[in-house]
Structure formats: C-alpha cells, structure tokens
Amino acid sequence: MKQFDQTFANAYRETVQYEEHTFPISARYNNSVGKGLPLSTLQAHWHDDFEGVEYVQGICEYTVNGERFVMHPGDFILLKGNALHSIRVLKETESKVLLIHPRLFNQNEFYMQRYLRMLDHSEKAAWLIHANLPWYQAFADAFRRTWTACRERAAGYEITATGQAYQMLECLIRDLEVSGGSSARSSFSSSSIEALKRMIGFIHDEFRSEISVLDIADAANISKSSCDKMFRRVLSQSPIEYLTDYRINQSISLLSDGATITEAALSCGFGTLPYYSRVFKDKTGSTPSAYRKMLQAEM
C-alpha cells in the first residue's frame, strides 16, 4: 500500500510564474479556437492566487469547490485563492486571464485586516459576473484596464494595474455586503475539499506507479466508499477516472516535449502500449501517433 505524507505541506498547489517577479499581477491570453486540442478539460488544481477570467468567445464550465458555473462570451469569473477548480471546454474558447497574488493587497495592513479577511471568512469561493449584475460594468472596466496595462507594460503600468485591481476588490466587497456571501456558497465542507486536495496530491505524486482506490483513500484517511463518493460529487468522476485523465494529460506533455509514444506510455503508469493507445483514443478522439503527427506539422 502506498504511503503519503499527511503533512501535505501544500506541495501540490500550482505555483504561478509572474512575468515580473517583483510585481504580483500576470495577464495572459488563452485561445483554443481552431487548435484541435486533444483534451477539453483542465483538471482540478488550486493556487494561492486570485484568478479572474473574461470569456471573449466560446462556452465552458468551471467547477469550483464542487459548484458549477457555465461561462458564455461577455461573462467574467473570479476565484479566490486556494479554490479547487477545473475547467471543461464545451465550445472552443478565447479568454483573457488575470492572476493576482494576495501579496498585492497584503502590503496594506488596513486592507488586509478589514477586507481580505472579509473575503477569507466568506464561504463564497467564486463569483460569476454577468451583464445583469449592477456592478458588472465597473468590474469589467477595471478588469480590462488591469489586463491591458499588464500586457502593454508601458512606463508606470504597475500603478495603473494596482489601482484597477483594487477597484475589482471593491466590487467583490460590495457584493458580499449585499448578499452576505450567501449566493454561490459551496455545498461541500472545507474539510471535504481539503481531503480531496490530499487525494489529488497523492495521485499527482504516484501516478507513475500502480495505485488503487484504497491507496488514494488512505491519503486522506477515509474509506474507499467515501473516497469514491467525494470524487464523484465534487469532480463528477471516479478516482480512477481522475487518475487516468491525469496520466493522459502528463503523457501529452511528454509527447509535446519530444518523447516517443512508448516512453510516454511507460513513464505515465500505462502498463502496455496497446492499453495506452486505446485509452488515449477514448479520452482524446485521436491516437498517440496521430497526435504526434499533428505536433510535428505545427513545428
């Protein structure tokens, strides 16, 4: 039976890389339109940073701490730090992304004590921001100005971006004052989400080995049935389905880096090449060899 360090130590949080190491806002552009990407799901992960996204084109579904949000063009979503989230693309998307490390706000003790703690104490993990909200335009303007400033990086852009980021924070605080954070509260306890993170971390650590549902459950000190129920309720898939998807995603990364199909299969816990090829096609609609040819054609 595999053993997993129960201290966990936040080792499986995603670490966001910022373009400017000294400035804690990153602006990114994602476009899956016409790319023929083999997988339409970004698996469950979490990070310290606030994450905001504007959808310009396409449709996708976010799952945040077990709650689901369907995004359409013109919608924004903002996630608190450490929210467990995954993304399923329903129609090829184009989006603008902002990642904001909490230290941007921590630099001011007054804001940290009064407002960040208000966010932390709220059970609300994400805001779906659509055109019907009274503060939609204020948030949209602040988001777009922040994103543009960080992309163009003109002299003094940090001042503009910081001011606009505080405008976005103000929108969230006002929403909490009105709603009390009652809308979009997760129906899953924080202890359940943390247990799920431990099990996901175990999978990320041990996916190359042969592991069972019992091994995964042991990472959180829960039963096999509780483990299976938790994965299905929060992530809408079984533990083994999550493990298989993760292995496929990791193998795709290896193929993209030039690994052979055999190397990708054996390095990611697939015992045989025929089994890997069958699962790869089931999950992506493409064979590993066809995917490698697509990569070579794009080079």
C-alpha positions in Angstrom: 0.0 0.0 0.0 1.4 3.4 -0.9 2.0 5.8 1.9 1.5 9.6 1.6 2.9 12.3 3.8 -0.1 13.5 5.7 1.6 16.9 6.5 0.9 17.6 2.8 2.8 20.9 3.2 0.8 22.5 0.3 3.2 20.7 -2.0 0.7 20.2 -4.7 -0.5 23.8 -5.1 0.2 25.1 -8.6 2.9 27.8 -8.4 2.1 30.7 -10.7 5.0 32.2 -12.6 4.8 36.0 -13.0 6.4 37.9 -15.9 7.8 40.5 -13.4 9.0 38.7 -10.3 8.6 41.8 -8.2 5.0 42.6 -9.4 2.3 40.2 -8.4 -0.1 40.5 -11.4 0.1 38.4 -14.5 -2.1 38.9 -17.6 -2.5 36.0 -20.1 -4.3 35.2 -23.2 -5.8 31.8 -24.0 -7.2 30.7 -27.3 -8.2 27.2 -28.2 -10.1 28.1 -31.3 -9.0 26.1 -34.3 -6.1 24.5 -32.3 -7.5 20.9 -32.4 -6.5 20.4 -28.8 -7.0 16.7 -27.8 -8.4 17.3 -24.3 -11.2 19.7 -23.4 -10.7 19.6 -19.7 -8.2 21.3 -17.4 -8.1 19.0 -14.4 -8.7 20.1 -10.8 -6.0 22.2 -9.3 -5.5 25.2 -7.0 -3.1 28.0 -6.2 -2.7 30.9 -3.8 -3.6 33.5 -6.4 -6.8 35.2 -7.2 -7.8 34.1 -10.8 -10.0 36.3 -13.0 -11.1 35.3 -16.5 -13.1 37.2 -19.2 -14.6 34.9 -21.9 -14.5 36.6 -25.3 -15.6 33.6 -27.3 -16.9 30.0 -26.7 -18.6 28.2 -23.8 -17.0 26.4 -20.9 -17.9 25.0 -17.5 -16.0 25.8 -14.3 -16.3 23.6 -11.3 -15.1 25.4 -8.1 -15.2 23.6 -4.8 -17.9 21.4 -6.3 -20.1 24.3 -7.6 -20.6 24.6 -11.3 -20.6 27.8 -13.4 -21.3 27.9 -17.1 -19.4 30.7 -18.9 -20.6 32.5 -22.0 -19.0 35.3 -24.1 -19.0 38.5 -22.0 -19.0 36.7 -18.7 -16.3 37.0 -16.1 -15.4 34.7 -13.3 -13.2 35.4 -10.3 -11.9 32.7 -8.0 -10.5 33.2 -4.5 -7.0 31.8 -3.8 -6.8 28.1 -3.0 -10.2 27.3 -4.6 -10.2 23.8 -6.1 -11.2 24.3 -9.7 -11.4 22.5 -13.0 -12.5 23.7 -16.5 -14.4 21.8 -19.1 -14.5 23.4 -22.6 -17.9 23.0 -24.2 -17.1 25.1 -27.3 -13.7 26.4 -28.3 -12.8 29.4 -26.2 -10.9 32.6 -26.3 -10.3 34.2 -22.9 -8.3 36.8 -21.0 -6.8 35.8 -17.7 -5.6 37.7 -14.7 -3.7 36.1 -11.9 -3.2 38.3 -8.8 -1.1 37.2 -5.8 -2.6 38.1 -2.5 0.6 40.0 -1.5 -0.7 42.8 -3.7 -3.3 43.5 -1.1 -1.3 42.3 1.9 1.1 45.3 1.6 -1.6 47.4 3.2 -2.4 46.3 6.8 -5.7 48.2 6.8 -7.0 46.5 3.6 -5.7 43.1 4.8 -7.4 43.4 8.2 -10.7 44.8 7.0 -11.3 43.5 3.5 -9.2 40.4 2.8 -10.3 38.8 6.0 -13.9 39.5 4.9 -13.2 37.6 1.7 -11.4 34.8 3.6 -14.3 34.4 6.0 -16.8 34.2 3.3 -17.8 30.7 2.1 -18.1 32.1 -1.4 -15.2 30.6 -3.5 -16.1 32.2 -6.9 -18.1 35.0 -8.4 -19.8 34.5 -11.8 -20.0 38.1 -13.1 -22.6 38.6 -15.9 -24.2 41.6 -17.5 -27.3 41.5 -15.3 -25.3 42.4 -12.2 -25.5 46.1 -11.2 -21.7 46.2 -10.7 -20.8 44.3 -13.9 -19.6 47.3 -15.9 -17.4 48.6 -13.0 -15.8 45.2 -12.7 -15.4 44.7 -16.4 -13.8 48.1 -16.9 -11.4 47.5 -14.0 -10.5 44.0 -15.2 -9.9 45.2 -18.8 -7.7 48.1 -17.7 -5.7 45.9 -15.5 -5.2 43.3 -18.2 -4.3 45.9 -20.9 -1.8 47.6 -18.6 0.0 44.4 -17.8 0.1 43.3 -21.4 1.3 46.6 -22.8 3.7 47.3 -19.8 4.1 51.0 -20.5 6.0 53.1 -18.0 4.2 53.2 -14.7 1.8 50.3 -15.7 2.1 48.8 -12.2 0.4 51.9 -10.7 -2.5 51.6 -13.2 -2.8 47.9 -12.7 -2.7 48.1 -8.9 -5.4 50.8 -8.8 -7.7 48.9 -11.1 -7.1 45.6 -9.1 -8.4 47.4 -6.0 -11.4 48.5 -8.0 -12.2 44.8 -8.6 -11.7 44.1 -4.9 -14.2 46.8 -4.1 -16.8 45.2 -6.4 -16.5 41.9 -4.5 -16.6 43.6 -1.1 -19.8 45.4 -2.0 -21.3 42.2 -3.3 -20.6 40.5 0.0 -22.1 43.3 1.9 -25.3 43.0 -0.1 -25.5 39.2 -0.3 -23.7 38.2 2.8 -21.8 35.7 0.6 -24.9 33.6 0.6 -25.1 33.1 -3.1 -22.8 30.5 -4.6 -21.8 29.1 -1.2 -20.3 25.7 -1.6 -22.4 22.8 -0.5 -19.1 20.9 0.4 -17.4 21.5 3.7 -13.9 22.9 3.8 -12.7 19.7 5.4 -14.1 17.7 2.4 -12.3 20.0 -0.1 -9.0 19.7 1.8 -9.3 15.9 2.0 -9.9 15.9 -1.8 -6.8 18.0 -2.3 -4.8 15.5 -0.3 -6.0 12.7 -2.5 -5.4 14.7 -5.7 -1.9 15.4 -4.4 -1.3 11.7 -3.9 -2.3 11.0 -7.4 0.0 13.7 -8.8 2.8 12.2 -6.8 2.2 8.5 -7.5 0.6 8.4 -11.0 3.6 6.6 -12.5 3.0 3.6 -10.1 0.2 1.1 -9.9 -2.2 2.5 -7.3 -5.7 1.6 -6.2 -8.7 3.4 -4.9 -7.7 2.2 -1.4 -4.3 3.8 -1.8 -6.0 7.1 -2.8 -8.4 6.9 0.1 -5.6 6.3 2.6 -4.0 9.6 1.6 -6.9 11.3 3.3 -7.6 8.7 6.0 -11.1 7.9 4.6 -12.8 4.8 3.4 -12.8 3.6 -0.2 -16.6 4.4 -0.5 -16.1 7.9 0.9 -13.3 8.5 -1.5 -15.4 7.4 -4.5 -18.4 9.4 -3.3 -16.3 12.5 -2.8 -14.7 12.4 -6.3 -18.0 11.8 -7.9 -19.8 14.5 -6.1 -17.2 17.2 -6.4 -15.4 16.3 -9.7 -18.1 14.3 -11.4 -15.8 11.4 -12.0 -14.4 8.4 -10.1 -10.9 8.4 -8.5 -9.7 6.0 -11.2 -11.2 8.2 -14.0 -9.3 11.2 -12.5 -6.1 9.2 -12.3 -6.5 8.0 -15.9 -7.1 11.5 -17.2 -4.1 12.8 -15.2 -1.9 10.1 -16.7 -3.1 11.0 -20.2 -2.5 14.7 -19.6 1.0 14.0 -18.4 1.7 11.8 -21.4 0.5 14.5 -23.7 3.1 16.9 -22.1 5.8 14.3 -22.7 4.8 13.8 -26.3 4.8 17.6 -26.8 8.4 17.6 -25.4 9.5 15.0 -28.0 9.1 11.7 -26.1 8.3 8.6 -28.0 4.9 7.0 -27.6 6.5 4.1 -25.7 8.3 6.5 -23.4 5.2 8.5 -22.7 3.1 5.4 -22.0 5.5 3.7 -19.6 6.5 6.9 -17.9 2.9 7.7 -17.0 1.8 4.4 -15.5 0.3 2.6 -18.5 1.5 -1.0 -18.4 1.3 -1.7 -22.1 1.4 0.3 -25.3 -1.9 -1.2 -26.7 -3.7 -0.2 -23.5 -2.2 3.3 -23.6 -3.2 3.8 -27.2 -6.8 2.6 -26.5 -7.2 4.9 -23.5 -5.6 7.8 -25.3 -8.1 7.5 -28.2 -11.1 7.0 -25.9 -10.1 10.2 -24.0 -9.0 12.4 -26.8 -10.6 11.1 -30.0 -7.1 10.8 -31.5 -4.4 8.1 -31.5 -1.0 8.9 -29.9 0.7 8.7 -33.3 -1.9 11.0 -34.9 -1.3 13.5 -32.1 2.5 13.4 -32.6 2.0 14.0 -36.4 -0.2 17.0 -35.6 2.6 18.3 -33.3 5.2 17.8 -36.0 3.0 19.6 -38.6 2.7 22.6 -36.3 6.5 22.9 -35.8 
